[in-house]
Amino acid sequence: DDGTIYFTDASIKYDQHHYVLDMLEARPWGRLIAFNPETGQARTVLDELYFANGVALSSKQDFVLVNETYRYRVTRYWISGPKQGRSDIFIDRLPGFPDGISSSGRGTFWLALPTVRNPQADFMHPWPFLKEIVARLPDSARPKPAPYGLIVELDEQGNVLRSLHDPEGDDFPFITSVQEVNNQLYLGTLTGKGIGVVSAQLRPKP
């Protein structure tokens, strides 16, 4: 552990208030940045990411994961070992938009997906003129994300171990972060007024 801090810049073109425009444009404006506290220097280690979001370090500290929200995938960047400096896809074709990701402390990762994929958004991507029309619409007329609660546990090979769902979004929708502490999962959201807590031992219903 050399003390390097990894964080993301979601978009070098759009600010947070215009994230929908970033999604509609669907270009890789995001980047992963490494900051060295000793030197005070920051450097971009991975660019051309599609809305770079949550970051998590592996248990062996040999790679770091970064979410690409608008590509429904998680990218892995190797920071040591024979693949150092290279990147690959950790998991893709996710059922929703990956936001926050964290280490469980048990050699796995927790991934938060605020909502599931929107068929209307998927349909528009090949058609720039449709996206331009939507970009000009007021917020009230744009497609809305479905209220849904979803977190996924992944192993360090990118395999899904389990997923926990709130399909109607009645209990805790739009989950943007999840952190495991003492066998409890603490859930964060941008839209709610509190922090959700569920047991880390909870299993999906058969």
Summary of the structure (lengths in Angstrom):
residues: 206
radius of gyration: 17.4
end to end distance: 40.9
largest distance: 52.1
contacts: 607
relative contact order: 0.12
helix: 15%
strand: 41%
